[in-house]
Amino acid sequence: MIPVLAAFAAIWFIGRIMAVPARQRLGLIGVLWAAVVLALLLLPEGGLRQALGGDARYWLVLGGLAATVLGYRAALATLRRRSAPPVEATPAPLFREAEVNRYSRHLLMREIGGPGQARLKAARVLVLGAGGLGSPVCLYLAAAGVGRITVVDDDGIDSSNLQRQIIHRDAGIGSPKALSAAAAMRALNPFIEVTPLVTRLEESGAAAALADHDLVLDGSDNFATRYLLNRLAAQAGIPLISGAMTPWEGQVSLFDPARGTACYACVFPEAPPPGTVPACSEAGVAAPLPGIIGSMMAMEAVKHLTGAGQTLAGRLLMHDALNCETRVIKVKPRAGCPVCGGGVTVARA
Ligand SMILES: [Zn+2]
């Protein structure tokens, strides 16, 4: 019996040194074991039988024990495999190499960095108006890497717009502003998705246009649209960054009643009577003013989306360009506001 056991040990250890897989070594030992059992069953009494142990029953018991141990180990390995967490597929890199370089000045910043840039890329932002405020808003949001931008404007480009609406070009006079703005954004950053809507934001269809957006920026030029957008954004729980201008002054705020801050109607309950606030087509507007106010709107958007710093939520910034004075005042939800209920709306999940 001892020579056979020695043969088993030799197969196992010499095989291991020769890097023979354990399964093959076990197979070979199994074949030898079966041959021994067969020999003991068939051979007549004699020297060879004695050398093999004399009785097949010892080998059958030994084989049974070995089979039990091996079976137990196999069952244990299967259980371990099943209970192990699934190996996750390696996620595709979020930014292509060209994007990493493009956004490198953001990626370097502690307040933005990779996570902030990823939030910008994942964001869906609607910009209402591709005019004076919309120009810097669209350009900076595109440049900053906001992943999906919808720009809404039903107007065409007039030569009188070009004094301040810097997203458009002289060659585009007569063409729709939304398409011109979209082309400029795509030319600036081919890594983003831009959707132009050549339409006027009306009561019907506006809610659908707003749906699926995380943030709305209002650069519209009339009170009716401003109140409509505020109401729809508040209803949908979408934060609204609003900008407005007079010839020399501008104001910016972030209205987010779903998260406890004032809405536009809390601060400006009623539109001024028609004719009391002249449009810029009547009163004019200093060329860089929409650039200043629109850039502040884009800055608020980047901060809101990345979570950097303190936004203008709950505050209203007023800039007097003629005297270069800026003031920031606190604004609170107004009790009984017909739009947001004065901060009692339930936050969207
Ligand atoms: Zn309100």
Residues whose N, C-alpha, C, O or C-beta is under 5 A from the ligand:
A	BS01	ZN	A262 C263 A265 C266 C337 V339 C340 G341 G342
